[in-house]
Amino acid sequence: MSLKDQITEDMKTAMRAKDSERLGTIRLLQAAMKQKEVDERIVLDDAAIVAIVDKLIKQRKDSITAFEGAGRQDLADKEKAELAVLAAYLPERMSEAEVQQAVQAIVAELGASGPGDMGKVMGAVKARLAGKADMGLVSAAVKAALAR
C-alpha cells in the first residue's frame, strides 16, 4: 500500500472514530499534497510525500518553540499533537551515529575539505538521506566533518 493510500485510509478511520484532532491533521496533510500535485502537475510518489511531511513537521517544531516562548502552552500542545500524527508517516529515522557515518563516507567519496565544499556535500547528502534523517542533524554532521 502506498503512503498516499495509507493516509486516505487513516483519514477514513479517523472519520469513523470521530477523532477530530487526528482528522484535522490528516486533512491538512492531504491539502498540502493536493496543492503540490496541482501546482506542479505531477502525481506524488512516497518520497515526495515524505518531503511534504518533513516540511510540515519542521513548521510544527518552529511553532511549538514560538508558542512556548510566548507562554501559550495551549497552542503548543495542539501543535505537539499534530506533530505526533504527522511523525507516524515518516520512515524510521537514522540515529545520530548512522548519520555521522553516512556523512563521513560521502565527504570521503567526494574528496571534500573545508567549509567551502559545504554546498556540494549537502547536495549529495540530501539526495541520499532525504526522508531517512533529520536534516538539522545532517547539517551539523556535515559542518563537523568539514571542520576537521
Order of alpha helices (4+ residues) and beta strands (2+ residues): alpha-alpha-alpha-alpha-alpha-alpha-alpha
